[in-house]
Structure formats: structure tokens, C-alpha cells
Amino acid sequence: MDKGAKIFVAGHRGMVGSAIWRQLVKEGYTNLVGKSSEELDLRNQDDVRGFFNTEKPDVVIDAAARVGGILANSTYPYQFLMENLQIQNNLIQSSLDNDVKKFVFLGSSCIYPRLAAQPLKEESLLTGSLEPTNDAYALAKIAGIKACESIRKQFGKDYVSLMPTNLYGTHDNFDLKTSHVLPAMIRKFHDAKMNDNSPVTLWGSGTPLREFLFVDDMATSVIFALDNVLPEHLYNVGTGHDITIKDLAETIQKIVGHRGEINWDSSKPDGTPRKLMDVSKMNELGWKHQVELEEGIQRTYEWFLKNQDNFKEVKI
């Protein structure tokens, strides 16, 4: 990829988008375009069309999405379905209309069936029922994948979809009602530590297995997709290793320094029993993660401590 190519990073202020932006700068890309949600409402088709007609980007990276954990997905399924469809449809259509050379669509491991064989292979897409606690979000992302695949087939465009496992890292969302499990645990254990090491109550049984990828590693996979013509339309991005939620909680508790009890509320849902990605396709092409879980959590908590007066909280 030409370092001077005009690259539009949609969602450049979010955890994922900001990590991609930092990595692009680090790699020497010099012509980056980003718009805040106040400057450009990606849900508005006319606004997006006008932006593309004016800016004419060469590359588009879609890191913009309405995201959240089990509670947010279960409470606001309409927003998670409709807003994600609006955002990605506007970006994909305007990219096609304006002859964008390369489009990188970012999704999630929740696109795969709830009980798909583990580890999850790209071929498992649409082979079974989705996890009901986040099926609205998953359906939107599946639609985006199929749109990019269709454009690739019909128009010969270099549109590729990357499906990351559970992401975490600096600039994450630490709102307890809308965040994902790992940042929510960091927030809960920190708050409890500051409250005389009071007990921490966590959702579910602690038995589900989850895989986690540090967001800076996700960013390097996007750069890899820019620098190479990937032969297929869909790739998993992860570490290939998972951990129980219970072990994750104890790891975060140790790093945060909380010394109180952990109570598990089994009346709350566990979600999918296991979500482990088969990342062999990306590994064989030459990309591999670099940051292991404990190091990533440590870096995330250090960032949290430095930014706890103004860290990100997402309200719906």
C-alpha cells in the first residue's frame, strides 16, 4: 500500500479505530482522514455520500460500530441491529460508488453459531443458530460480511472482512452497563479495591471460555490486510488461546490488587459456552499476535489509572 494513499478510518476515536490510527502513523502512512460522530453521522446516508464525494478516499477501514456486552446487547437489540446496518451499509455503498480501492470491514466472533465446533473456523458462518444474547449485533455484522463478499465477487474489488475475537485495551469503554467483560472487571475490581476491598459480584458461573486479543494486535492485522492482497474474503483474528471467565477474573484481580471476595451470580446469563477462534489462515499468511493476556491487562489497567477521571463511558 502506498504510504500516501488517502485512508479513511471510520470510528477513529474508538478503542479499535484509535489503535488502527496509531499503527498507521507508526508504519509511516501520512494521509489519514478521521471524522468524529459530531462531524459526520455515519448513520445518515446523505451525509456519508456527501463526505465520500468530497474526500474521495482510496482506502476505507470500517472500525465504526455500536458495541457492548451482554447487558447492552440484550437490552437494546434494535439499536445494535439497526445502527450497525446503517453505518456499514452507508460506508460500503459509498465506497463502491466512489471506486474505493480497498475496504477493510471489522466484525466480531459472535457472527458464528452458538454451538459451532471449536475452534471457530471461517467456514462455520451461517451453519447454525446464533447466541440469542447478541444475535441482533451478529446479524448486522453478517450482513456486512456478505455485502463485502458480494462486491468482491461481482465487481472484483479488494474488500476483506476481519473477524476479531474479544478485544480489549487502552481507550476501552469502562461503563458498567455497556462495557464488555474484561474492562467491566477492571472497573469493578478497582472500585472494590478503593472501597476497602469490598466483595465483587460477577455475572454467571465463571465457566465459559473466552479468547481475548489486545487491541494493538488487532491494529497490526489491519495493516497486514492493507499491505497484502488476501486471497479470501473472511479471516479470523485472535490468539488461538482461551481462558475461563473465572481464571480471567482472578488474573485481573491480581493485577488490580484487589484482596476481597469474588461472588458469582448464577442467575445471570453466561452467554456462549465457548468462543475460540481458529486463526490458522491469518497465521499461515504471516500475521500473528504479539501481546499475551497478562501483559495486555497490565497495560490496560495502567492506562485506566492514568485516565480514570475522563475514561470512556458509552451510554445508550
C-alpha positions as CSV (number, residue, x, y, z in Angstrom):
1,M,0.0,0.0,0.0
2,D,1.3,3.4,-1.0
3,K,2.1,5.3,2.2
4,G,0.5,8.4,0.7
5,A,-2.8,6.8,-0.1
6,K,-5.8,8.6,1.5
7,I,-7.1,6.3,4.2
8,F,-10.5,7.0,5.9
9,V,-10.6,5.3,9.3
10,A,-14.3,5.3,10.3
11,G,-14.6,5.3,14.1
12,H,-11.1,6.6,14.6
13,R,-11.8,7.8,18.1
14,G,-13.0,4.4,19.4
15,M,-10.8,1.8,21.0
16,V,-10.3,-0.1,17.8
17,G,-10.2,2.9,15.4
18,S,-7.7,4.8,17.6
19,A,-5.4,1.8,17.8
20,I,-5.5,1.4,14.0
21,W,-4.8,5.1,13.6
22,R,-1.8,4.9,15.9
23,Q,-0.4,1.9,14.0
24,L,-0.9,3.6,10.6
25,V,1.1,6.6,11.8
26,K,3.7,4.3,13.2
27,E,4.0,2.5,9.9
28,G,4.5,5.8,8.0
29,Y,1.1,6.4,6.5
30,T,0.7,10.1,6.0
31,N,-2.7,10.8,4.5
32,L,-5.2,9.8,7.2
33,V,-8.8,11.1,7.4
34,G,-11.0,10.8,10.5
35,K,-14.3,12.3,11.5
36,S,-15.9,12.4,14.9
37,S,-19.6,11.4,15.2
38,E,-20.4,15.1,15.7
39,E,-18.7,16.0,12.4
40,L,-20.1,13.0,10.4
41,D,-23.1,10.9,11.4
42,L,-22.3,7.6,9.7
43,R,-26.0,6.5,10.2
44,N,-27.0,9.3,7.8
45,Q,-26.8,8.2,4.2
46,D,-26.8,11.7,2.7
47,D,-24.1,12.9,5.0
48,V,-21.9,9.9,4.2
49,R,-22.5,10.2,0.5
50,G,-21.5,13.9,0.6
51,F,-18.4,13.1,2.6
52,F,-17.2,10.5,0.1
53,N,-18.0,12.7,-2.9
54,T,-15.8,15.4,-1.4
55,E,-12.9,13.4,0.2
56,K,-12.6,10.6,-2.4
57,P,-10.6,8.2,-0.1
58,D,-8.5,5.4,-1.6
59,V,-9.0,3.1,1.3
60,V,-11.7,2.7,3.9
61,I,-11.3,0.9,7.3
62,D,-14.7,0.3,9.0
63,A,-13.9,0.4,12.7
64,A,-17.2,2.2,13.5
65,A,-19.9,0.2,15.3
66,R,-22.4,0.2,18.1
67,V,-20.8,-2.3,20.5
68,G,-21.4,-3.6,24.0
69,G,-21.5,-6.5,26.4
70,I,-24.3,-9.0,27.2
71,L,-26.4,-6.5,29.2
72,A,-26.3,-3.8,26.5
73,N,-27.0,-6.2,23.6
74,S,-29.9,-7.8,25.5
75,T,-31.5,-4.5,26.5
76,Y,-31.1,-2.6,23.2
77,P,-31.3,-5.2,20.4
78,Y,-32.9,-2.8,17.9
79,Q,-30.1,-0.2,18.2
80,F,-27.5,-2.9,17.9
81,L,-29.1,-4.2,14.7
82,M,-30.3,-1.0,13.0
83,E,-27.4,1.4,13.8
84,N,-24.8,-1.1,12.7
85,L,-26.7,-1.9,9.5
86,Q,-27.0,1.9,8.8
87,I,-23.3,2.6,9.5
88,Q,-21.8,-0.3,7.4
89,N,-24.3,0.0,4.6
90,N,-23.6,3.7,4.1
91,L,-19.8,3.1,4.2
92,I,-19.9,0.1,1.9
93,Q,-22.2,1.6,-0.7
94,S,-20.4,5.0,-0.8
95,S,-17.1,3.1,-1.1
96,L,-18.4,1.2,-4.1
97,D,-19.9,4.3,-5.7
98,N,-16.6,6.2,-5.3
99,D,-14.3,3.4,-6.6
100,V,-12.5,2.9,-3.2
101,K,-9.6,0.6,-3.9
102,K,-9.6,-1.3,-0.6
103,F,-12.2,-1.8,2.1
104,V,-11.5,-3.5,5.4
105,F,-14.6,-4.5,7.3
106,L,-14.3,-5.3,11.0
107,G,-16.7,-7.7,12.7
108,S,-16.8,-10.0,15.7
109,S,-16.5,-13.6,16.7
110,C,-20.2,-13.5,17.6
111,I,-21.1,-14.0,13.9
112,Y,-20.6,-17.7,14.4
113,P,-23.3,-20.2,15.6
114,R,-23.6,-20.5,19.3
115,L,-22.7,-24.2,19.3
116,A,-20.3,-24.2,16.3
117,A,-17.4,-26.7,16.5
118,Q,-14.4,-25.2,18.4
119,P,-12.1,-23.6,17.5
120,L,-14.3,-21.5,15.2
121,K,-13.5,-21.7,11.5
122,E,-14.5,-19.2,8.9
123,E,-16.4,-22.0,7.2
124,S,-18.8,-22.2,10.2
125,L,-20.5,-19.0,9.2
126,L,-24.3,-19.5,8.8
127,T,-24.2,-23.2,9.7
128,G,-26.4,-22.9,12.9
129,S,-28.3,-20.7,15.3
130,L,-26.7,-17.6,16.9
131,E,-26.2,-16.8,20.5
132,P,-29.6,-15.1,21.5
133,T,-28.0,-12.5,23.8
134,N,-26.2,-10.8,20.9
135,D,-27.9,-12.1,17.8
136,A,-29.0,-8.6,16.6
137,Y,-25.4,-7.3,16.5
138,A,-24.3,-10.6,14.9
139,L,-26.9,-10.4,12.2
140,A,-25.8,-6.9,11.3
141,K,-22.2,-7.9,11.1
142,I,-23.0,-11.0,9.0
143,A,-24.9,-8.7,6.5
144,G,-21.7,-6.6,6.2
145,I,-19.6,-9.6,5.6
146,K,-21.9,-10.8,2.8
147,A,-22.0,-7.3,1.3
148,C,-18.2,-7.2,1.1
149,E,-18.1,-10.8,-0.3
150,S,-20.7,-9.9,-2.9
151,I,-18.8,-6.8,-4.0
152,R,-15.7,-8.9,-4.2
153,K,-17.4,-11.5,-6.4
154,Q,-19.4,-9.2,-8.6
155,F,-17.1,-6.2,-9.1
156,G,-13.6,-7.7,-8.4
157,K,-12.9,-5.2,-5.6
158,D,-10.4,-5.9,-2.8
159,Y,-12.9,-5.9,0.1
160,V,-12.0,-8.1,3.0
161,S,-13.6,-8.8,6.4
162,L,-11.6,-9.4,9.6
163,M,-13.3,-11.0,12.5
164,P,-11.5,-10.3,15.8
165,T,-12.1,-12.2,18.9
166,N,-12.9,-10.3,22.1
167,L,-10.9,-7.1,22.0
168,Y,-9.6,-5.1,25.0
169,G,-7.0,-2.4,25.6
170,T,-6.4,1.3,26.1
171,H,-9.3,3.7,25.3
172,D,-11.8,0.9,26.1
173,N,-15.3,1.5,27.4
174,F,-15.5,1.2,31.2
175,D,-19.2,1.9,31.7
176,L,-20.5,-1.0,33.7
177,K,-23.9,-1.1,31.9
178,T,-22.5,-1.1,28.3
179,S,-18.9,-2.5,28.5
180,H,-17.5,-5.9,27.6
181,V,-16.5,-8.4,30.3
182,L,-12.8,-7.5,30.6
183,P,-13.0,-3.7,31.0
184,A,-16.0,-4.2,33.3
185,M,-14.0,-6.5,35.5
186,I,-11.1,-4.0,35.7
187,R,-13.6,-1.3,36.7
188,K,-15.3,-3.5,39.3
189,F,-12.1,-4.7,40.9
190,H,-10.6,-1.3,41.0
191,D,-13.7,0.3,42.5
192,A,-13.9,-2.5,45.1
193,K,-10.2,-2.1,46.0
194,M,-10.7,1.6,46.6
195,N,-13.8,0.7,48.8
196,D,-11.8,-1.3,51.4
197,N,-11.5,-4.4,49.2
198,S,-15.3,-5.0,49.3
199,P,-16.6,-8.1,47.6
200,V,-17.1,-8.2,43.8
201,T,-20.1,-9.8,42.2
202,L,-19.7,-11.1,38.7
203,W,-22.3,-12.5,36.2
204,G,-22.8,-16.1,35.5
205,S,-20.9,-19.2,36.6
206,G,-17.4,-18.3,35.6
207,T,-17.1,-21.5,33.5
208,P,-17.5,-20.1,29.9
209,L,-14.2,-20.0,27.9
210,R,-13.2,-16.8,26.1
211,E,-10.4,-15.6,24.0
212,F,-9.0,-12.1,24.3
213,L,-6.9,-10.0,21.9
214,F,-5.1,-6.8,22.8
215,V,-6.4,-4.1,20.5
216,D,-2.9,-3.1,19.3
217,D,-2.5,-6.6,17.9
218,M,-5.8,-6.1,16.0
219,A,-4.4,-3.0,14.5
220,T,-1.4,-4.8,13.1
221,S,-3.8,-7.3,11.4
222,V,-5.5,-4.4,9.6
223,I,-2.1,-3.1,8.5
224,F,-1.3,-6.6,7.3
225,A,-4.5,-6.6,5.3
226,L,-3.6,-3.3,3.7
227,D,-0.1,-4.4,2.8
228,N,-1.2,-7.7,1.2
229,V,-3.9,-8.9,-1.2
230,L,-5.6,-11.5,0.9
231,P,-6.8,-14.4,-1.2
232,E,-10.1,-15.0,0.7
233,H,-12.9,-12.6,1.8
234,L,-13.1,-13.6,5.6
235,Y,-10.4,-14.1,8.2
236,N,-10.4,-14.7,11.9
237,V,-8.1,-12.6,14.0
238,G,-7.2,-13.8,17.5
239,T,-4.6,-15.5,19.7
240,G,-5.8,-19.1,19.3
241,H,-5.9,-19.5,23.1
242,D,-8.8,-19.1,25.6
243,I,-9.3,-18.8,29.3
244,T,-12.3,-19.4,31.7
245,I,-14.1,-16.3,32.9
246,K,-13.2,-17.4,36.4
247,D,-9.5,-17.5,35.6
248,L,-9.8,-14.2,33.8
249,A,-11.4,-12.7,36.9
250,E,-8.6,-14.0,39.2
251,T,-5.9,-12.7,36.8
252,I,-7.5,-9.2,36.7
253,Q,-8.0,-9.3,40.5
254,K,-4.3,-10.0,41.0
255,I,-3.1,-7.3,38.6
256,V,-5.5,-4.7,40.1
257,G,-4.5,-5.6,43.6
258,H,-8.0,-6.3,44.9
259,R,-8.0,-8.6,48.0
260,G,-11.7,-9.2,48.6
261,E,-14.1,-12.0,47.7
262,I,-15.5,-12.8,44.3
263,N,-19.1,-13.8,44.2
264,W,-20.7,-15.4,41.1
265,D,-24.4,-14.6,40.4
266,S,-25.5,-17.7,38.6
267,S,-29.0,-16.2,37.9
268,K,-27.3,-14.0,35.2
269,P,-26.6,-15.4,31.7
270,D,-23.2,-16.9,30.8
271,G,-23.6,-16.4,27.0
272,T,-22.0,-18.7,24.6
273,P,-20.2,-21.6,26.4
274,R,-17.0,-21.2,24.4
275,K,-15.7,-18.9,21.7
276,L,-12.2,-19.8,20.5
277,M,-11.0,-18.7,17.1
278,D,-9.2,-20.8,14.6
279,V,-6.6,-18.2,13.4
280,S,-4.6,-20.6,11.2
281,K,-5.4,-18.8,8.0
282,M,-4.0,-15.5,9.1
283,N,-1.1,-17.2,10.8
284,E,-0.2,-19.1,7.6
285,L,-0.3,-15.8,5.6
286,G,2.2,-14.3,8.1
287,W,0.3,-12.4,10.8
288,K,0.4,-13.4,14.5
289,H,-0.4,-11.7,17.7
290,Q,2.4,-10.3,19.9
291,V,0.9,-9.3,23.3
292,E,0.0,-12.0,25.8
293,L,-3.0,-11.6,28.1
294,E,-1.3,-10.7,31.4
295,E,0.8,-8.0,29.7
296,G,-2.2,-6.6,27.9
297,I,-4.3,-6.4,31.0
298,Q,-1.4,-4.7,32.8
299,R,-1.1,-2.1,30.1
300,T,-4.8,-1.6,30.0
301,Y,-5.0,-1.1,33.8
302,E,-2.1,1.3,33.7
303,W,-3.9,3.3,31.1
304,F,-7.1,3.2,33.2
305,L,-5.3,4.6,36.2
306,K,-3.9,7.5,34.2
307,N,-7.3,8.3,32.6
308,Q,-9.8,7.4,35.3
309,D,-11.0,10.9,35.6
310,N,-12.0,11.0,31.9
311,F,-12.1,7.5,30.6
312,K,-14.7,6.4,28.1
313,E,-18.2,5.6,29.2
314,V,-20.8,4.7,26.5
315,K,-24.4,5.4,27.2
316,I,-27.3,4.2,25.0
